[in-house]
Amino acid sequence: MASKSIKKRPNGKWRARYRDLAGKEHARHFARKIDGENWLDEVTAALVTNTYVDPKDKKLTVDAWCDLWIESYAKRDSTVRQAKVHLAQIRAEFGPLPLMAVDEMAVRKWMARLYREGAQQSYRFALHNRLSQVMRAAVRAKKITANPCSRETSPGEGKQRPYVCTEEQFWQLYEAAEEKYRPALLLGAFAGLRIAEACGLRVVDVDMDARTLTPAVQYPCLPLKTEASMAAVPIPDEFVGELKRLLDGRTDGWVLVDNGGSQLGPWKIERHMRRIRKQVPGLSAEFRFHDLRHYYASMLIANGGDVKVVQQRLRQAKAMTTLDTYGHLWPDSDKATRAVVGRAMRRLINKSADPLRTVEESAEGPASSEH
């Protein structure tokens, strides 16, 4: 604090004033000198402990802060759109309230209400994460003293198992798809591409001779999210042959195009998926394009692929992500453990069996010779 003082005014009131670290002056009037001194002591303590909040910011609403926050959110367009969807829910719950009025109990009540209304755990977790992100920024900007979101208020991320279709269901889905959408299904089910990667795949990214495809950009023409996403994916001759047929001689442009030759957007593919999944008996009503990637992973696992192989083929940055998502698809660990230990112990059993037979034979030998 640069300076502070308290003086008696001609009207009998006490004027307490101070300058904050930015040099801005703040003043209040009190009927008693002791009240003014206590106020200055509180302000001094807040400045020393780095918990000071400008008095005018105590009236800053959640709505106003969300406006300021999203203006400084320099991310890709799709990420900003998702953030705005979350902010709409945060505004609906807390918008008119002062930012400082959103405490831990308010967050708990919001999460509880969403739970009672049937919101999925993953959705509640995403909203809580966004609110925490917004509040962390407010703390750093010294608009509030603490983030009301914590592990105690979070609903938890949850473990959502993927919908894995059968081989028969996939081919029924493929037959139901319009011709222009079939390359997308191949890229999801037999190369594990994410929908934005499939829509951003170019014909030049597919090496027919080397039998590989290498995603380079994602829809519409943006960089991939991680370096791991740029890894080449091996594809078999059957995949190459069907893709050549679907490309119908095209040697450039996007792999996925509409009837007019323009790049297909992810929303068109998801809309088509919603339509054709109804034609496949037993397929989940929530099956989406990303579940084709899960189908690809399940094939690799069923045919002996270990965690590292599956991670590399899915182009995931961390093996833990692969395990968290697909760990339940690997063979039963108890059964595998028993088999491994059993094989190791057979040698012990065989070794102990031979001396026993030798003892029995030596015991029978002399007895038979006496007769």
C-alpha positions as CSV (number, residue, x, y, z in Angstrom):
1,M,0.0,0.0,0.0
2,A,1.5,3.3,-1.0
3,S,-0.2,5.4,1.8
4,K,-3.1,5.4,4.2
5,S,-4.6,8.0,6.5
6,I,-7.7,8.8,8.6
7,K,-8.8,12.4,9.3
8,K,-11.8,14.0,11.0
9,R,-14.1,16.0,8.6
10,P,-15.8,19.3,9.5
11,N,-19.1,17.5,9.7
12,G,-17.8,15.2,12.4
13,K,-17.3,12.1,10.2
14,W,-14.0,10.3,9.9
15,R,-12.5,10.0,6.4
16,A,-10.3,7.0,5.9
17,R,-8.4,6.7,2.7
18,Y,-5.7,4.5,1.1
19,R,-3.9,4.1,-2.2
20,D,-3.7,0.6,-3.7
21,L,-0.7,-1.0,-5.4
22,A,-1.7,0.7,-8.7
23,G,-1.7,4.1,-7.0
24,K,-5.5,4.4,-7.2
25,E,-7.1,6.2,-4.2
26,H,-10.0,4.7,-2.3
27,A,-11.9,6.4,0.6
28,R,-14.8,5.8,3.0
29,H,-16.5,7.8,5.7
30,F,-17.2,6.5,9.2
31,A,-19.1,7.8,12.2
32,R,-16.4,6.5,14.5
33,K,-12.6,6.6,14.1
34,I,-12.2,3.0,15.3
35,D,-14.4,1.8,12.4
36,G,-12.2,3.6,9.9
37,E,-9.1,2.2,11.4
38,N,-10.5,-1.3,11.3
39,W,-11.3,-0.9,7.7
40,L,-7.8,0.3,6.8
41,D,-6.4,-2.7,8.8
42,E,-8.5,-5.1,6.7
43,V,-7.5,-3.6,3.5
44,T,-3.8,-3.7,4.5
45,A,-4.1,-7.3,5.4
46,A,-5.7,-8.1,2.1
47,L,-2.9,-6.4,0.2
48,V,-0.2,-8.1,2.2
49,T,-1.8,-11.6,1.7
50,N,-2.5,-10.9,-2.0
51,T,-6.3,-11.3,-1.5
52,Y,-7.2,-7.7,-2.3
53,V,-10.1,-7.1,-4.6
54,D,-10.8,-3.6,-5.9
55,P,-14.1,-2.4,-4.3
56,K,-15.7,-1.7,-7.7
57,D,-15.0,-5.3,-8.8
58,K,-17.1,-6.6,-5.9
59,K,-20.1,-5.6,-8.0
60,L,-18.9,-7.3,-11.2
61,T,-21.5,-9.8,-12.3
62,V,-21.0,-13.3,-13.7
63,D,-22.5,-12.2,-17.0
64,A,-20.1,-9.3,-17.3
65,W,-17.1,-11.4,-16.4
66,C,-18.1,-14.1,-18.9
67,D,-18.1,-11.4,-21.6
68,L,-14.6,-10.3,-20.6
69,W,-13.4,-13.9,-20.4
70,I,-14.6,-15.1,-23.8
71,E,-13.1,-12.0,-25.5
72,S,-9.7,-13.1,-24.3
73,Y,-10.2,-16.8,-25.1
74,A,-7.9,-17.2,-28.0
75,K,-8.7,-20.7,-29.3
76,R,-9.8,-22.4,-32.5
77,D,-13.3,-21.6,-33.7
78,S,-14.8,-25.0,-32.7
79,T,-13.3,-24.7,-29.2
80,V,-14.7,-21.2,-28.8
81,R,-18.2,-22.4,-29.9
82,Q,-18.1,-25.1,-27.3
83,A,-17.1,-22.7,-24.6
84,K,-20.0,-20.4,-25.5
85,V,-22.4,-23.3,-25.2
86,H,-21.1,-23.9,-21.6
87,L,-21.1,-20.2,-20.8
88,A,-24.8,-20.1,-21.7
89,Q,-25.6,-22.6,-19.0
90,I,-23.4,-20.8,-16.5
91,R,-25.1,-17.5,-17.3
92,A,-28.5,-19.1,-16.9
93,E,-27.6,-20.2,-13.4
94,F,-25.4,-17.4,-12.1
95,G,-25.5,-14.5,-14.6
96,P,-27.0,-11.6,-12.6
97,L,-25.1,-12.5,-9.4
98,P,-22.0,-10.7,-8.4
99,L,-19.0,-12.8,-9.2
100,M,-18.0,-12.9,-5.5
101,A,-21.5,-14.3,-4.6
102,V,-20.8,-17.6,-6.3
103,D,-19.5,-19.7,-3.5
104,E,-18.9,-23.5,-3.0
105,M,-22.4,-24.1,-1.8
106,A,-23.9,-22.4,-4.9
107,V,-21.8,-24.6,-7.1
108,R,-22.9,-27.7,-5.2
109,K,-26.5,-26.8,-5.5
110,W,-26.1,-26.3,-9.3
111,M,-24.5,-29.7,-9.7
112,A,-27.2,-31.3,-7.6
113,R,-30.0,-29.7,-9.6
114,L,-28.5,-30.8,-12.9
115,Y,-28.2,-34.4,-11.5
116,R,-31.9,-34.3,-10.4
117,E,-32.9,-33.1,-13.9
118,G,-31.1,-36.1,-15.5
119,A,-28.0,-34.4,-17.0
120,Q,-25.3,-37.0,-17.8
121,Q,-22.3,-37.1,-15.5
122,S,-19.9,-36.2,-18.4
123,Y,-22.0,-33.1,-19.2
124,R,-22.1,-32.0,-15.6
125,F,-18.3,-32.6,-15.4
126,A,-17.8,-30.4,-18.5
127,L,-19.9,-27.6,-17.1
128,H,-18.1,-27.7,-13.8
129,N,-14.7,-27.7,-15.6
130,R,-15.7,-24.6,-17.6
131,L,-17.0,-22.8,-14.5
132,S,-13.7,-23.6,-12.7
133,Q,-11.7,-22.3,-15.7
134,V,-13.7,-19.1,-15.7
135,M,-13.3,-18.6,-12.0
136,R,-9.5,-19.4,-12.0
137,A,-9.1,-16.6,-14.5
138,A,-11.1,-14.3,-12.2
139,V,-8.7,-15.2,-9.3
140,R,-5.7,-14.4,-11.5
141,A,-7.2,-11.1,-12.5
142,K,-7.9,-10.3,-8.8
143,K,-11.6,-10.1,-9.3
144,I,-12.3,-12.7,-6.6
145,T,-10.1,-14.1,-3.9
146,A,-10.7,-17.8,-4.4
147,N,-12.1,-20.3,-6.9
148,P,-15.4,-21.8,-5.6
149,C,-14.9,-24.9,-7.7
150,S,-12.8,-27.8,-6.4
151,R,-12.6,-31.6,-6.3
152,E,-15.3,-31.5,-3.6
153,T,-17.8,-29.7,-5.8
154,S,-17.0,-31.7,-9.0
155,P,-19.3,-34.5,-10.0
156,G,-16.3,-36.5,-11.4
157,E,-15.5,-37.3,-15.0
158,G,-17.1,-40.7,-14.9
159,K,-16.2,-43.7,-17.0
160,Q,-18.3,-43.9,-20.2
161,R,-17.8,-47.2,-22.0
162,P,-17.9,-46.9,-25.8
163,Y,-20.6,-48.4,-27.9
164,V,-18.9,-51.1,-29.9
165,C,-20.9,-52.6,-32.8
166,T,-20.4,-56.1,-34.1
167,E,-18.9,-56.9,-37.5
168,E,-22.3,-57.7,-38.9
169,Q,-23.8,-54.4,-37.6
170,F,-21.0,-52.4,-39.2
171,W,-21.6,-53.9,-42.6
172,Q,-25.3,-53.4,-42.3
173,L,-24.5,-49.8,-41.5
174,Y,-22.2,-49.6,-44.5
175,E,-24.9,-51.0,-46.8
176,A,-27.4,-48.5,-45.5
177,A,-25.1,-45.5,-46.0
178,E,-25.2,-43.4,-49.2
179,E,-22.2,-43.8,-51.5
180,K,-20.7,-40.4,-50.6
181,Y,-20.6,-41.3,-46.9
182,R,-19.1,-44.8,-47.2
183,P,-15.5,-43.6,-47.3
184,A,-16.1,-41.9,-44.0
185,L,-17.3,-45.2,-42.5
186,L,-14.2,-46.9,-43.8
187,L,-11.9,-44.2,-42.3
188,G,-13.6,-44.5,-38.9
189,A,-13.9,-48.3,-38.7
190,F,-10.7,-49.4,-40.3
191,A,-8.3,-46.5,-39.7
192,G,-9.7,-45.1,-36.5
193,L,-9.9,-41.5,-37.7
194,R,-11.8,-39.0,-35.7
195,I,-14.6,-37.3,-37.6
196,A,-12.7,-34.0,-38.1
197,E,-9.7,-35.9,-39.3
198,A,-11.8,-37.9,-41.7
199,C,-13.4,-34.7,-43.1
200,G,-9.9,-33.1,-43.4
201,L,-8.3,-36.1,-45.1
202,R,-7.0,-35.3,-48.6
203,V,-6.5,-37.7,-51.4
204,V,-2.8,-36.9,-51.4
205,D,-2.7,-38.0,-47.7
206,V,-3.4,-41.6,-48.8
207,D,-0.4,-43.5,-50.2
208,M,-2.0,-46.3,-52.2
209,D,1.4,-48.0,-53.0
210,A,2.7,-47.9,-49.4
211,R,-0.7,-48.8,-48.1
212,T,-0.8,-46.0,-45.5
213,L,-2.8,-42.9,-44.8
214,T,-1.4,-40.0,-42.9
215,P,-3.8,-37.3,-41.5
216,A,-2.3,-33.8,-41.9
217,V,-5.2,-31.5,-41.1
218,Q,-8.6,-31.6,-39.6
219,Y,-11.8,-30.0,-40.8
220,P,-12.0,-27.5,-42.4
221,C,-8.3,-27.1,-42.8
222,L,-6.8,-26.7,-39.3
223,P,-3.8,-28.2,-37.7
224,L,-4.3,-31.5,-35.9
225,K,-4.6,-31.3,-32.1
226,T,-1.5,-33.3,-31.2
227,E,1.8,-34.5,-32.8
228,A,0.7,-38.1,-32.2
229,S,-2.3,-37.5,-34.5
230,M,0.0,-37.1,-37.4
231,A,1.2,-40.7,-37.3
232,A,0.7,-42.8,-40.5
233,V,-2.0,-45.5,-40.3
234,P,-1.3,-48.8,-42.1
235,I,-4.2,-50.1,-44.3
236,P,-4.6,-53.4,-46.1
237,D,-5.1,-54.1,-49.8
238,E,-8.8,-54.6,-49.3
239,F,-9.1,-51.1,-47.8
240,V,-7.0,-49.6,-50.7
241,G,-9.2,-51.4,-53.3
242,E,-12.5,-50.2,-51.9
243,L,-11.2,-46.6,-51.4
244,K,-10.0,-46.5,-55.0
245,R,-13.4,-47.6,-56.1
246,L,-15.1,-44.9,-54.1
247,L,-12.7,-42.2,-55.2
248,D,-13.6,-43.1,-58.8
249,G,-10.4,-41.8,-60.3
250,R,-10.0,-38.6,-58.2
251,T,-6.4,-37.8,-57.5
252,D,-6.7,-34.6,-55.5
253,G,-9.0,-32.7,-53.3
254,W,-10.8,-34.0,-50.2
255,V,-11.5,-37.7,-49.7
256,L,-14.9,-36.9,-48.4
257,V,-17.0,-34.7,-50.7
258,D,-20.7,-34.0,-51.3
259,N,-22.5,-34.5,-54.6
260,G,-21.1,-31.1,-55.7
261,G,-17.5,-31.9,-54.9
262,S,-17.3,-29.7,-51.9
263,Q,-15.8,-30.8,-48.6
264,L,-18.1,-32.8,-46.4
265,G,-18.7,-31.3,-42.9
266,P,-18.8,-33.4,-39.7
267,W,-22.4,-32.3,-38.9
268,K,-23.6,-33.8,-42.3
269,I,-21.9,-37.1,-41.5
270,E,-23.3,-37.2,-37.9
271,R,-26.8,-36.4,-39.3
272,H,-26.5,-39.3,-41.8
273,M,-25.3,-41.6,-39.0
274,R,-28.4,-40.8,-36.9
275,R,-30.6,-41.7,-39.9
276,I,-29.0,-45.0,-40.9
277,R,-28.3,-46.3,-37.4
278,K,-32.1,-46.9,-37.0
279,Q,-31.9,-49.4,-39.8
280,V,-29.4,-51.7,-38.0
281,P,-31.1,-54.1,-35.5
282,G,-29.6,-54.0,-32.1
283,L,-27.4,-51.0,-32.7
284,S,-27.5,-48.4,-29.9
285,A,-29.8,-45.5,-30.4
286,E,-26.8,-43.3,-29.3
287,F,-24.3,-44.8,-31.8
288,R,-22.3,-42.1,-33.5
289,F,-19.4,-41.7,-35.8
290,H,-16.8,-41.8,-33.0
291,D,-18.0,-45.2,-32.1
292,L,-16.5,-46.5,-35.3
293,R,-13.1,-45.6,-33.8
294,H,-14.0,-47.8,-30.8
295,Y,-14.9,-50.6,-33.2
296,Y,-11.4,-50.3,-34.8
297,A,-9.8,-50.5,-31.3
298,S,-11.9,-53.5,-30.4
299,M,-10.7,-55.3,-33.5
300,L,-7.1,-54.7,-32.7
301,I,-7.5,-55.8,-29.1
302,A,-9.5,-59.0,-30.1
303,N,-6.6,-60.0,-32.4
304,G,-3.9,-59.6,-29.8
305,G,-2.9,-56.0,-30.0
306,D,-1.3,-54.8,-26.8
307,V,-1.8,-51.4,-25.2
308,K,1.2,-49.8,-27.0
309,V,0.1,-51.1,-30.4
310,V,-3.5,-49.8,-29.9
311,Q,-2.3,-46.5,-28.6
312,Q,-0.1,-46.0,-31.7
313,R,-2.8,-47.0,-34.2
314,L,-5.3,-44.7,-32.5
315,R,-2.6,-42.0,-32.5
316,Q,-3.2,-41.2,-28.8
317,A,-0.6,-39.2,-27.0
318,K,-0.8,-41.3,-23.7
319,A,-1.2,-45.0,-23.1
320,M,-3.2,-44.2,-20.0
321,T,-5.9,-42.7,-22.3
322,T,-6.0,-46.0,-24.2
323,L,-6.3,-48.0,-21.0
324,D,-9.0,-45.8,-19.5
325,T,-11.1,-46.1,-22.6
326,Y,-10.6,-49.6,-23.7
327,G,-9.2,-51.5,-20.7
328,H,-12.4,-53.5,-20.3
329,L,-11.9,-54.9,-23.8
330,W,-8.7,-56.7,-23.1
331,P,-9.0,-60.4,-22.0
332,D,-9.9,-61.1,-18.4
333,S,-6.7,-60.5,-16.3
334,D,-7.6,-63.1,-13.7
335,K,-7.8,-65.8,-16.3
336,A,-4.6,-64.7,-18.0
337,T,-2.8,-64.5,-14.6
338,R,-3.8,-68.1,-13.7
339,A,-2.7,-69.4,-17.1
340,V,0.7,-67.7,-16.9
341,V,1.4,-68.9,-13.3
342,G,0.0,-72.3,-14.1
343,R,2.4,-72.8,-17.0
344,A,5.3,-71.7,-14.8
345,M,4.4,-74.2,-12.0
346,R,4.1,-77.2,-14.3
347,R,7.8,-77.6,-14.2
348,L,7.7,-77.7,-10.5
349,I,5.0,-80.3,-10.5
350,N,6.8,-82.4,-13.1
351,K,10.1,-82.3,-11.1
352,S,8.4,-83.3,-7.9
353,A,6.5,-86.1,-9.6
354,D,9.7,-87.9,-10.9
355,P,11.4,-88.5,-7.5
356,L,8.1,-89.8,-6.1
357,R,7.9,-92.4,-8.8
358,T,11.5,-93.3,-8.2
359,V,10.9,-93.9,-4.5
360,E,7.8,-96.0,-5.2
361,E,9.7,-98.1,-7.7
362,S,12.7,-98.7,-5.4
363,A,10.3,-99.6,-2.6
364,E,8.5,-102.2,-4.8
365,G,11.8,-103.7,-6.2
366,P,13.3,-105.4,-3.1
367,A,9.8,-106.6,-2.0
368,S,9.3,-108.4,-5.2
369,S,12.8,-109.9,-5.2
370,E,12.2,-111.5,-1.7
371,H,9.4,-113.5,-3.1
